[in-house]
Amino acid sequence: MAPQVNLRPLEPDDRARILAWRNAPDVRAYMYADHLISPEEHARWFAAIPDDPTRTYWVVEMDGAPVGLANLYDVDRRNQRCSWAYYLADPAVRGHGVGSYVEYWVLEYVFAGLRLAKLWCEVLASNEPVWKLHQTFGFTLEARFRRHVVKDGEGVDVLGLGMLAADWKAKQAQMAERLKLRGFEPPTVP
Ligand SMILES: CC(C)(COP(=O)(O)OP(=O)(O)OC[C@H]1O[C@@H](n2cnc3c(N)ncnc32)[C@H](O)[C@@H]1OP(=O)(O)O)[C@@H](O)C(=O)NCCC(=O)NCCS
């Protein structure tokens, strides 16, 4: 049976957990900033979240246990768009459909909930499973930023992907079927 997946708002108790996740090699490898984040740097970042209307974070829970983080950032009402990112901290919970569930949830939140016109994201070009997953959901490859970030001392390429509200409308039913095939009930987002 598929696990129960839930996205809930951040709580104060998540602070230490997220620092540990974010500094784990299996997460750091996929992020732009791959230095070890100090508790002070993390505390400043965490404390600023509630007052920042351009960012929203959710903890992903699997069968009631926290397993990852999803977020919107650069929420830009004037241009009706925002960006997003997510990770599942423990590699053992990856590859079982949880990421697809989260992707569907975020798309519903952005287009049906916030009624924005566009969702976009950036992915390291080397992270092929993730940009392919985004394309499966209907994202279009819009940019290749050459030598855009330095990872392990080397400049690497980044891909920019975007989805318009109409793209999601065209894909949603197919993606709902995809979730059902994996045993998940497609979420409706408030
Ligand atoms: C991205 C991530 C959240 C996806 O979650 P997930 O639970 O692994 O995703 P799913 O199980 O729904 O898999 C979706 C598809 O991607 C494929 N996939 C996922 N990870 C893969 C990997 N490492 N290698 C090959 N394929 C992979 C799956 O096979 C699946 O394809 P299919 O449905 O055609 O079989 C998760 O892999 C992760 O946290 N990765 C590290 C962090 C990261 O890269 N975040 C994105 C940064 S922009």
The ligand as a MOL file (V3000), in Angstrom:
LIG
                    3D

  0  0  0     0  0            999 V3000
M  V30 BEGIN CTAB
M  V30 COUNTS 48 50 0 0 0
M  V30 BEGIN ATOM
M  V30 1 C 13.4960 14.9060 -6.2870 0
M  V30 2 C 12.8370 13.9800 -5.2990 0
M  V30 3 C 12.0870 14.8080 -4.2660 0
M  V30 4 C 11.8590 13.0710 -6.0740 0
M  V30 5 O 11.1610 12.2750 -5.1350 0
M  V30 6 P 10.9630 10.7200 -5.3480 0
M  V30 7 O 10.0460 10.2570 -4.2650 0
M  V30 8 O 12.2750 10.0700 -5.4530 0
M  V30 9 O 10.2050 10.7110 -6.7420 0
M  V30 10 P 9.2920 9.5330 -7.3160 0
M  V30 11 O 9.4890 8.2830 -6.5130 0
M  V30 12 O 7.9330 10.0850 -7.4220 0
M  V30 13 O 9.9530 9.3080 -8.7170 0
M  V30 14 C 9.5750 10.0380 -9.8140 0
M  V30 15 C 10.3030 9.5430 -11.0350 0
M  V30 16 O 11.6760 9.9160 -10.9940 0
M  V30 17 C 12.4880 8.7530 -11.0980 0
M  V30 18 N 13.6050 8.9240 -10.1780 0
M  V30 19 C 13.5780 9.5270 -8.9710 0
M  V30 20 N 14.8170 9.5380 -8.4540 0
M  V30 21 C 15.6190 8.9230 -9.3400 0
M  V30 22 C 16.9990 8.6280 -9.3820 0
M  V30 23 N 17.8330 8.9870 -8.3950 0
M  V30 24 N 17.4930 8.0020 -10.4670 0
M  V30 25 C 16.6670 7.6450 -11.4710 0
M  V30 26 N 15.3580 7.9070 -11.4950 0
M  V30 27 C 14.8400 8.5430 -10.4410 0
M  V30 28 C 11.6130 7.6040 -10.6670 0
M  V30 29 O 12.0000 6.4060 -11.2800 0
M  V30 30 C 10.2480 8.0470 -11.1560 0
M  V30 31 O 10.0690 7.7900 -12.4980 0
M  V30 32 P 8.8850 6.7980 -12.9640 0
M  V30 33 O 7.6680 7.2630 -12.2420 0
M  V30 34 O 8.8320 6.9840 -14.4330 0
M  V30 35 O 9.3160 5.4780 -12.5030 0
M  V30 36 C 13.8620 13.1010 -4.5580 0
M  V30 37 O 14.4520 12.1920 -5.4500 0
M  V30 38 C 14.9600 13.9130 -3.8940 0
M  V30 39 O 14.7920 14.3940 -2.7950 0
M  V30 40 N 16.1150 14.0680 -4.5660 0
M  V30 41 C 17.2310 14.8060 -3.9920 0
M  V30 42 C 16.9660 16.2900 -3.8830 0
M  V30 43 C 16.6850 16.9250 -5.2150 0
M  V30 44 O 17.2950 16.6070 -6.2030 0
M  V30 45 N 15.7270 17.8500 -5.1980 0
M  V30 46 C 15.3930 18.6270 -6.3580 0
M  V30 47 C 16.3120 19.7980 -6.3940 0
M  V30 48 S 15.7670 20.9700 -7.5690 0
M  V30 END ATOM
M  V30 BEGIN BOND
M  V30 1 1 1 2
M  V30 2 1 2 3
M  V30 3 1 2 4
M  V30 4 1 2 36
M  V30 5 1 4 5
M  V30 6 1 5 6
M  V30 7 2 6 7
M  V30 8 1 6 8
M  V30 9 1 6 9
M  V30 10 1 9 10
M  V30 11 2 10 11
M  V30 12 1 10 12
M  V30 13 1 10 13
M  V30 14 1 13 14
M  V30 15 1 14 15
M  V30 16 1 15 16
M  V30 17 1 15 30
M  V30 18 1 16 17
M  V30 19 1 17 18
M  V30 20 1 17 28
M  V30 21 1 18 19
M  V30 22 1 18 27
M  V30 23 2 19 20
M  V30 24 1 20 21
M  V30 25 1 21 22
M  V30 26 2 21 27
M  V30 27 1 22 23
M  V30 28 2 22 24
M  V30 29 1 24 25
M  V30 30 2 25 26
M  V30 31 1 26 27
M  V30 32 1 28 29
M  V30 33 1 28 30
M  V30 34 1 30 31
M  V30 35 1 31 32
M  V30 36 2 32 33
M  V30 37 1 32 34
M  V30 38 1 32 35
M  V30 39 1 36 37
M  V30 40 1 36 38
M  V30 41 2 38 39
M  V30 42 1 38 40
M  V30 43 1 40 41
M  V30 44 1 41 42
M  V30 45 1 42 43
M  V30 46 2 43 44
M  V30 47 1 43 45
M  V30 48 1 45 46
M  V30 49 1 46 47
M  V30 50 1 47 48
M  V30 END BOND
M  V30 END CTAB
M  END
